[in-house]
């Protein structure tokens, strides 16, 4: 048994890196659905079908707890999965809520009524499908009032990262930040609402300026998982095997992952 970490491709490695550092004794099984990335341009039904297939595969690996390290899946599929698909002895956690709790300075599970928070103008950068779902605004509205969110759908960035074309990814990030600035000239905070984007964190920060606080999910999700496992220690299980699975070309995905994480990562075919 181990904890599963799922993403459409390489982006979830940013979360995997953080959870591995925070919880070095926990074995993690990573599943990248690289053959079907990007998810961000797919419709909700498609994302649901791909995500449930991947999570089933992680259950077959003995992971009773799976982190959807993918905002697109968390936004488009998680609620439907929780309503009717997940067996009672298993759990699937998304990456959205921990981020919003951090932004709104709430502790886990604080369900008190929405209240005013320090930040008023927030830029959200995410995939087209996450932006279209409005899931971020919905979750935020449960917790905060008076926050103006301007969302920018960042078409093309995930494809460029998956292809290893970081020059194109950098240029696209800058043009999406320009587009955001035309709608919201002075954001105080920015959310990187796609787990691929921390790989471009420097490009976002330099285009936004040092005065903008950029929230990215990896460390926030790691802290939230540590807290969850303290409360539900049985969900870790007893296994000791970490591994990396992909639906894509294992050699190609391993080489990109090694480049991003700056340590040898070896994927096997899912
Ligand atoms: N990294 C994922 C996310 O957080 C998915 C990106 C994609 O496949 O389009 O949204």
Boltz pocket constraint, residues with backbone or C-beta under 6 A from the ligand:
constraints:
  - pocket:
      binder: B
      contacts: [[A, 7], [A, 8], [A, 9], [A, 11], [A, 12], [A, 37], [A, 38], [A, 39], [A, 40], [A, 41], [A, 69], [A, 70], [A, 71], [A, 72], [A, 73], [A, 127], [A, 130], [A, 158], [A, 193], [A, 194], [A, 195], [A, 196]]
      max_distance: 6.0
